[in-house]
């Protein structure tokens, strides 16, 4: 069968689209970087990635303007057909601002607030560890081994998942929508800096939609798909386990076609 | 001829002329204004006066420095393009039959950063990205050498404010455009109290055949001149001339208008659109000229593009898209509005350029009224003709506009009364080491680096702070390394040795990870060149760069490590007339043909052997040890060029053979700071301890521990020791066994049987990780 074809969206101000496409291809999919103003063929793609950066300069609030771009309406429509949508960093902010994640009420339910960090205020770029706390089949991106720790960077100023709505938190836990949590190297989830690098509620690094085909994640798996990219690793072109997020996406598409 | 009124430069008395120039904010000297009359054969228009004002500013014309700079070694077999265009290009290597080049540029944005630090630092990055992009390159990394005032001195609040704002400005701009930060350093001392230094280095990559030059291509008569980017305003007006003024606190307010407004969001889109133009031009095999619009704006870019190819041009300023009404012609022509470029394009390719910027990337929706427009044509007539509102406002021989001026400045050796201090010896140096590690020159710069994006683009191999140099994957297995250097206090004591050390250390930094030092850039930041003592320091520093670059030859050749790009920033002094420390800031780029061999500074294994190369000497002038004793001293490290290059070659060879586990160059804080950093590693999470003995040295204990004499410390597995020794022996370098790594989480240093340092890793971690952050808060 043909390889799944992924659109990596470039909103003006995004800056991770090239390496994101590289990750998509490294996982055995095809893909293309699509400018925000070339919408014609958007619905022909099998899945979508909204990459990191500063879409529309993060005017007003991170992700807000891009969330209102007509491109997102089309992607939302396609996601209803079950197509997978991954938002990374700024892309996660966009998905949260569209209400697609967590997607319980079709409105913005969550905020990605400024980091809480005792050392550096604002933008913070370091390597962190995360792990999926759900089973392999929970979402389109979670075909990972239980307790498998992923090492990858965060690079954001506003990445702290937060809400005051306690019922929503309960619902997310019940629905198994919290996918990745920040943990230490051994996989222990502890709510303290630096394990939790931004003060995110429940150490949340990624949450998905109820159906599991849309995921908003703050860390950058696309910057950590080759061993050479990981500090302290052998500088080889072997793939790391971060690629499995994209490989999961591929398997999910093939299975659902 | 011109249609507008002429300024009667010829007829005015010197006094009147001086008043006239001052009133019109023109910083030309009266004799310079008169020189214009001779050059163009008549009185100039106001627009022409403004044009020459910018072209003859120090910033644009290098009028004081040009002759001195000519002495630098800029030619070598690996140079693809020397320092004549916006950036230099040095060879990376040949991959799949294609020769690749590394594009390199180095600039300062010192004066703007002192006045409005966030915007000054941000526009500094903005400008240098354009310098690299306009060569036709893909931008791949930046580095930021920074110098701030004394954070504990009388200006401490302002110093901290400026430092924090500058760091935020670099992050705000660099992160948004998505270019990884590869290296940088930060020094603080009182000489920068009123005049910080904000340097930025930028790298790009391209195929040699794809270079786009900063001059019109062949047969360009009738080609279009296109400007693209932000609409022109007056915001940067006078920036080039401003950069050449001494900062006067009272004038700061009015100087604010001379700082440009950065727009990283527009730049992000402009860069991507420009990559598309490159692709289309390659597809259609079209020759273009392309230049950044920095100092001097439209005027400087258009005149230099055409003049350098022996053409003239004719511009119509009414075609320029502007964001302010009723701008006078000289402001439209010379404004330094950010985020703009100039293209020279054949008429048939113009629609493609306009479409990419205006339609595909919708520039006008990205920033209000941003766009690409045709503003004129290249002509065969060799005149620089500018029209505005139907009138000719400038019509001068283009060579006159671009020829610049040059001065022979007087140089006089200043008196320097530096003395070696008398410091009492101590029984142990635990407390001293902790102080040295918390000194901001030594302490971890993580607070800075973690505020910058280091891994965007996914090319990172060694991130800043993890080793002496940053390293990224370039093409295939090739890696590109980058390091920056200059200890300002060395320059204060001896500007020649300050420069020599900066060059040598930057090369050691590159070698320490295993890369070959391949090219240098220099950003020469000095005081007022009209003062003979300050000009002497400048000349001495250039002599130092020349000697070090020529004598620490390119790896196993007789060639220099060439200087491929650079910048001069004069008038770095306070309004009280005190110059900053002579600061020739050096960046060195390194090439590795297999990045997988690169090593970091962090210790890797217990029970491996630790070696020192480079003997310890009584060279603590300008050292951190003297600094914490409130002394400056006199004995700046001297570099034995022959030994230095042998040491560098031997380290490169040993890394290449996979024989070193870790390696770190000796600089600020001396041997013991180097060893401490190897224990901690860039993230301060190291757990391997060290036991060493400094019995090899006849120096006093403090001098052996803290001397900043050139050298390396490296870690070798016992089974490989003989192999490494053979390599160093071949290069005539003696390896001194320092000791070994241990499973104890301690740093123990003995002199024969006396313990002179005995600290737990946790104890050295605290000052090293907090020293820099504390200075900023």
Interface residues (C-beta under 8 A of the other chain):
Chain A: X10 X12 X13 X14 X15 X16 X18 X19 X22 X35 X37 X52 X53 X54 X56 X57 X119 X120 X122 X123 X124 X125 X126 X153 X155 X220 X222 X223 X224 X225 X226 X228 X229 X231 X232 X234 X235 X236
Chain B: X168 X171 X175 X176 X177 X178 X264 X265 X268 X269 X272 X360 X361 X362 X365 X366 X446 X447 X450 X451 X452 X453 X454 X455 X456 X457 X458 X460 X461 X462 X463 X466 X473 X595 X596 X597 X598 X602 X682 X683 X773
